[in-house]
Amino acid sequence: MTNAIGDALEGVHEVELTVTGRRTGRQISRPVWFVQENDNVFLMPVTGSDSQWYKNVRQIPVVQLAANGTSLRSSATPITEPARVDHIVAMFRDKYGADQVESHYPKHDVAVRVPLG
């Protein structure tokens, strides 16, 4: 991967996710865990489809990811198909450990894809 954000994500455990509030229009940032596959980053909301940032992404599907002083604005696509969500959950377990994922992510019904290029 040759883009700067891809390099910035190497060895990083969390990124700063910024979404636009669906009611306020304000920028809202929070640290989130992520996994990377090919030229995509996948995010999993902690409380699944009940997460506020996920609801914001459904209304305004543009996000910013930042890590190591590099940021990227990109589209965000909700993923609701169970087989794809399960694949992303498995990648989270591989990266962070199954016990950590189970304790921090009680609901696994959705994920979000953010292309890096």
Secondary structure, 3 states (H helix, E strand, C coil): CCCHHHHHCCCCCEEEEEEECCCCCCEEEEEEEEEEECCEEEECCCCHHHCHHHHHHHHCCEEEEEECCEEEEEECEEECCHHHHHHHHHHHHHHHCHHHHHHHCCCCCCEEEEECC
